[in-house]
Amino acid sequence: MTIPSINAERLLTDLTYLGQIGAGADGSIYRVAGSTADLAGRDWIDKTMRVAGLHTYRDETGNVFSRRQDSEGPWLLIGSHADTVPGGGYLDGAYGVIAAMEVLRTLHEADHPAAAHLETVAFWDEEGVTPQSNGGLVGSTALSNHPHIQDVHGYLELHVEQGPRMERAGLDLSAVTGIVGVRRFLVQVRGQENHAGTTPFALRADAGRVATRFSAALRDICQGVDEASIGNIGSIALEPDAPNVVPGAAKVQVEVRAGSEKSLDGIEEMLRETLQTIAAEEQCTAQMQTTSAKPVADFDTRLVDAVEEVCLHRSSKAERMLSYAGHDASVMSTRVPTAMIFVPSTGGYSHSNLEHTPDEQLVLGTQALLESVVAVSNIMLTQDVDSEHSLAA
Amino acid sequence: MTIPSINAERLLTDLTYLGQIGAGADGSIYRVAGSTADLAGRDWIDKTMRVAGLHTYRDETGNVFSRRQDSEGPWLLIGSHADTVPGGGYLDGAYGVIAAMEVLRTLHEADHPAAAHLETVAFWDEEGVTPQSNGGLVGSTALSNHPHIQDVHGYLELHVEQGPRMERAGLDLSAVTGIVGVRRFLVQVRGQENHAGTTPFALRADAGRVATRFSAALRDICQGVDEASIGNIGSIALEPDAPNVVPGAAKVQVEVRAGSEKSLDGIEEMLRETLQTIAAEEQCTAQMQTTSAKPVADFDTRLVDAVEEVCLHRSSKAERMLSYAGHDASVMSTRVPTAMIFVPSTGGYSHSNLEHTPDEQLVLGTQALLESVVAVSNIMLTQDVDSEHSLAA
């Protein structure tokens, strides 16, 4: 059976429409989970799918689902989140939701067999803006603990990259292999506060010097362990913070991201070693405390392969890549075979009104999602659908 | 004529007495310029010298002077300051004042010729604690602009080192060759604030990384230009100061101290060069702005030589050294030939109740001051006393 083409005009019109719900004067979007705009956006998604003749429903959390009236599980789930950060862009989350809606409608209208086991979702509160969000990924986490997850046998998510990598590399599409793990550390250094004039270098216990030497070493440590890893020092505080006083204490906040726990372990170990070496050289003491650790999300090999094949078929400018930002797919991958598709972000901007991707790439990405759905559905049909995690084998 | 010995018991008793004026329960001294305790301290100095049969007077600023009744100018001035920081120690300033009082009394009692042209001073407000102090050195600055300075032909000051160098080197006495110049800079870096996850290292303009790499380089730069120089980074601020955001801006406060303007120039030049190199490597821009510059005080060669000879005569553990903290002698050296003597500070502590120097070294330092007065007086007698700055030649 031939694979139908998505309706590019409908896709782009819907994107524009959802982007107007909660938009400020400068085009920044305020559709924080639970806000009036967010609820209006969800109503619009629900109504749009019902108007298209599809069955819609919401779970207790606020996730909005749609599928064919005569649909039967197990389902391949596609979607993303409908909420934004305050002052966000028109693509983060919304693109994946609307592309999923477009894919289901296209397959439904073409009466394609893949439509029978397809479900779309607009997840509740991915961004985690409010205190009760507890860091976000609320809707996908709720689904991962809901009985319905037993009837979901795979998850595909289309998203904008939110970084500059693809644009710089001239890519149209990426098959995402997984999501980096993120570890955060608080480094605390103790030295001896002292007169910056009368205390010679050799007799100092300069906590600030430990902090800066350690911070300056971060990049080489990351790159030495894993070229694809990254790290950041976003916050440094010296005490007592006076130009003529040798700092007696220092705090540094470190964040490290890598695509494997092995790399994260290696980087953490090197950081701890380096910190102790520098602290000893500077006659200080230091400790490094893990403040948070998000594990690596490894996507399903067979799904990633299928998605990659589709992407390469659609564009010669397609590659595998790792996601350096978190997504609902990260949570879903802990329960069902998962994969993602990225399209480029112009200038790498995200979480701002500068968020943009050329229309042709938005259309291309959505078509790639449709074709991935067809490919993955074929895999699913050839599997023993009764066994849980049937695609993971 | 034989050189008389100071009265060690009187010296130490007087030190204890002045140290009780303004002392808190833990022995920390609160004799901030202009406070009731400071005024009481000055009254006690004045009265003590009058009781010893000496002439005392105060100038408009609050400096307290004493000399022989029959004394005639030009005078060799000796002394230090009588005020303390809040919670200061019993030696900073007070030791130099009381030692000067002891030296004049001893020479006066022995009817030594050096007593005839000797004047003591307790300078007003060296520490500069209050806003109206304008950074301190108030009394010595006032004297340097007062007509009386024309009748002062030399200045000697005895002080505790306020740092750990002498104790570590096992020294009893130091002939101070000058006071370091101090330059302060504000470094401001501009980069590009960015998502710490999605922005690869190579595409970052990480202002924090410029700040930490630059800060970590300070010590080597100072040591490379002048081994005796020192520098300090006491304050660093990153913006927006969040663990998951690549810093878009950074501020660093740098302080550098060295014994020659040439060294300060060399260090400043290297700092500017290094900053620009690192900023360029990190795709950032940076500027370094001079926020203050205190010039180097070079003491008078002949006076320093004389003081050194005395010190070496008194102890085999005597050396020349540079002062890394400011003193009234710095101001005086701009107008009259000047030198200083240091005794060690136990543990390097100063500006706290931990300030201490063993009694034997306090006595030794005072005797060295007396002998330096005699030596410098002899130099003065052989000079054309009518020419200003007669010792500078």
Chai-1 contact restraints between the chains, C-beta under 6 A:
chainA,res_idxA,chainB,res_idxB,connection_type,confidence,min_distance_angstrom,max_distance_angstrom,comment,restraint_id
A,Q162,B,T198,contact,1.0,0.0,6.0,A-B,restraint_1
A,G163,B,T198,contact,1.0,0.0,6.0,A-B,restraint_2
A,G163,B,T199,contact,1.0,0.0,6.0,A-B,restraint_3
A,P164,B,L203,contact,1.0,0.0,6.0,A-B,restraint_4
A,R184,B,P243,contact,1.0,0.0,6.0,A-B,restraint_5
A,A196,B,N232,contact,1.0,0.0,6.0,A-B,restraint_6
A,A196,B,E255,contact,1.0,0.0,6.0,A-B,restraint_7
A,G197,B,R257,contact,1.0,0.0,6.0,A-B,restraint_8
A,G197,B,Y324,contact,1.0,0.0,6.0,A-B,restraint_9
A,G197,B,A325,contact,1.0,0.0,6.0,A-B,restraint_10
A,T198,B,Q162,contact,1.0,0.0,6.0,A-B,restraint_11
A,T198,B,G163,contact,1.0,0.0,6.0,A-B,restraint_12
A,T198,B,Y324,contact,1.0,0.0,6.0,A-B,restraint_13
A,T198,B,A325,contact,1.0,0.0,6.0,A-B,restraint_14
A,T199,B,G163,contact,1.0,0.0,6.0,A-B,restraint_15
A,P200,B,R165,contact,1.0,0.0,6.0,A-B,restraint_16
A,F201,B,R219,contact,1.0,0.0,6.0,A-B,restraint_17
A,L203,B,P164,contact,1.0,0.0,6.0,A-B,restraint_18
A,G208,B,I233,contact,1.0,0.0,6.0,A-B,restraint_19
A,T212,B,T212,contact,1.0,0.0,6.0,A-B,restraint_20
A,T212,B,S215,contact,1.0,0.0,6.0,A-B,restraint_21
A,T212,B,A216,contact,1.0,0.0,6.0,A-B,restraint_22
A,R213,B,A216,contact,1.0,0.0,6.0,A-B,restraint_23
A,S215,B,T212,contact,1.0,0.0,6.0,A-B,restraint_24
A,A216,B,T212,contact,1.0,0.0,6.0,A-B,restraint_25
A,A216,B,R213,contact,1.0,0.0,6.0,A-B,restraint_26
A,A216,B,A216,contact,1.0,0.0,6.0,A-B,restraint_27
A,R219,B,F201,contact,1.0,0.0,6.0,A-B,restraint_28
A,N232,B,A196,contact,1.0,0.0,6.0,A-B,restraint_29
A,N232,B,V246,contact,1.0,0.0,6.0,A-B,restraint_30
A,I233,B,G208,contact,1.0,0.0,6.0,A-B,restraint_31
A,G234,B,A242,contact,1.0,0.0,6.0,A-B,restraint_32
A,G234,B,P243,contact,1.0,0.0,6.0,A-B,restraint_33
A,G234,B,V245,contact,1.0,0.0,6.0,A-B,restraint_34
A,S235,B,D241,contact,1.0,0.0,6.0,A-B,restraint_35
A,S235,B,P243,contact,1.0,0.0,6.0,A-B,restraint_36
A,I236,B,I236,contact,1.0,0.0,6.0,A-B,restraint_37
A,I236,B,L238,contact,1.0,0.0,6.0,A-B,restraint_38
A,L238,B,I236,contact,1.0,0.0,6.0,A-B,restraint_39
A,D241,B,S235,contact,1.0,0.0,6.0,A-B,restraint_40
A,A242,B,G234,contact,1.0,0.0,6.0,A-B,restraint_41
A,P243,B,R184,contact,1.0,0.0,6.0,A-B,restraint_42
A,P243,B,G234,contact,1.0,0.0,6.0,A-B,restraint_43
A,P243,B,S235,contact,1.0,0.0,6.0,A-B,restraint_44
A,P243,B,Q253,contact,1.0,0.0,6.0,A-B,restraint_45
A,P243,B,E255,contact,1.0,0.0,6.0,A-B,restraint_46
A,N244,B,E255,contact,1.0,0.0,6.0,A-B,restraint_47
A,V245,B,G234,contact,1.0,0.0,6.0,A-B,restraint_48
A,V246,B,N232,contact,1.0,0.0,6.0,A-B,restraint_49
A,Q253,B,P243,contact,1.0,0.0,6.0,A-B,restraint_50
A,E255,B,A196,contact,1.0,0.0,6.0,A-B,restraint_51
A,E255,B,P243,contact,1.0,0.0,6.0,A-B,restraint_52
A,E255,B,N244,contact,1.0,0.0,6.0,A-B,restraint_53
A,R257,B,G197,contact,1.0,0.0,6.0,A-B,restraint_54
A,Y324,B,G197,contact,1.0,0.0,6.0,A-B,restraint_55
A,Y324,B,T198,contact,1.0,0.0,6.0,A-B,restraint_56
A,A325,B,G197,contact,1.0,0.0,6.0,A-B,restraint_57
A,A325,B,T198,contact,1.0,0.0,6.0,A-B,restraint_58
